Amino acid sequence: MKFIVNHPNYSDMPHKFKSNGDIWWVSPSDKERAAWWDKKTKALSCVNRAEVAREIHPKEIKGLKPCQICGKELSIFYIYPNKNTLRKLNIISPEFQFLPFKEDIDAITSVLIEALGEEGLQRLRATFDVPENINENRESFLKYIKDNRKTRLSPGAMSNSPDRLDGFHTYNACCRSVQDTGRHTPNLARYSQDRRVYENWAEGNWNLSNRLMGEFNKFDLEIKCPSCGKARKMTADHIGPISLGFTHRPKFNPLCKACNSRKNNRMSFKDVLILKEDEKRGEQVISWHSKFIWDRLKNKVRSSSDAMELSKLMRTNLHHILILFSKISEQGFDGVLAKYLHPEYSFVDYKFEGFEPLKGPKKTIRKPLDNKNKEKNAQRYVRIAFESLEEYKSIENRNTKIWNSSKVDKYVSDLLILLSKGEEAEATILLFEALKQLASEAETIFDTNSSQSLPE
């Protein structure tokens, strides 16, 4: 702490010392410090304060930060497998959690292959979304993983500016679940707030759905899994995955953790049929931004292979949508997108009676709320949605993963010009035209790759 506070990178930070000379390390709600961080963000052309904290972290420390609870040194950079990556790899070994993928991906791959054989490679493929055509040799396989690891990894120390002088929590990821009361297991089980909903701009009553997911987490009895038939604890599986553009709605497939993990972000032929039937009954299953591709392709799915192809195309389509949104946000036009968010769901709470994973709740009790916690929850929902777009701006090699369409390029260019002129209504029309064009081009790919088989 003494080294940090006296380092030139923090020389002009206000309020570094208290009147008695002690380091003022923790300073919540300090407006002058907050202004300092915001000024640094602009001066260094960073996306946010978290990026600034990593940029100005003294190079002499080599990116490492000791946890002030247990003393473990962890990197401040995105090199460790995050919770979802560990879950997808189905690895719960504590020592594996802090193996740095950035430096040791070859070693980690060798461990997986030695322990699991071909299944180890398949788990890596599914976890890092490695396309089927990347299989010529191990070198190209590992290169793809390295180039696309950003959203699958996390830092060892989470940002916390301007509250902490160096911009990081005093505890590292190793002690986060103990020190952060909001992340205690009982609280996480109760609230089950699925960040993917915010990050993927999914529609649906997210608060009701989160509460229902919490019921799955609290239900400890093991029951027969509808998929594998084994007696296990159930988890809540989205019939239409959020990562493909579907809504976060209070209707889930009960699956054991292993079956849910294997399904990943793919749909089966049965899933597509269920989603279509739910639509006929008036339920909204698809988010507004992905409705175009869903409406074009849902009736063309005739087999399991078609459902798999649709899943791949919808995942790519949502990736392109989020890039498009990030371009709009990058130019300062957040208001155009904010109207499609629904923070109002935060002001109604829900309780359930007689919940069973295979049947759902016998009764849902709705209770309007207007307290400060719900206001904070609403603000958090909006904040995370836009923070996810900030992350999309900085994704490595983003431009190599962008759509390859001159028509979409033209729509995006024109709509940004219209927004700069304040012509929001006209720009919104072009936004929808861009989404339709993306869907149209996905349909061409589907028609080419589809099995066109007989109905199953």
PyMOL commands that set and color helices and strands:
alter all, ss='L'
color gray80, all
select helices_A, chain A and resi 2-5+8-10+31-43+49-56+59-61+83-89+94-97+101-116+118-127+138-147+150-152+173-179+181-183+185-191+195-199+206-218+242-244+257-263+269-280+288-300+304-330+334-338+343-347+372-393+398-400+406-420+424-449
alter helices_A, ss='H'
color red, helices_A
select strands_A, chain A and resi 64-66+73-75+80-81+153-154+223-224+231-232+234-238+252-256+348-353+363-368
alter strands_A, ss='S'
color yellow, strands_A
deselect
rebuild
show_as cartoon
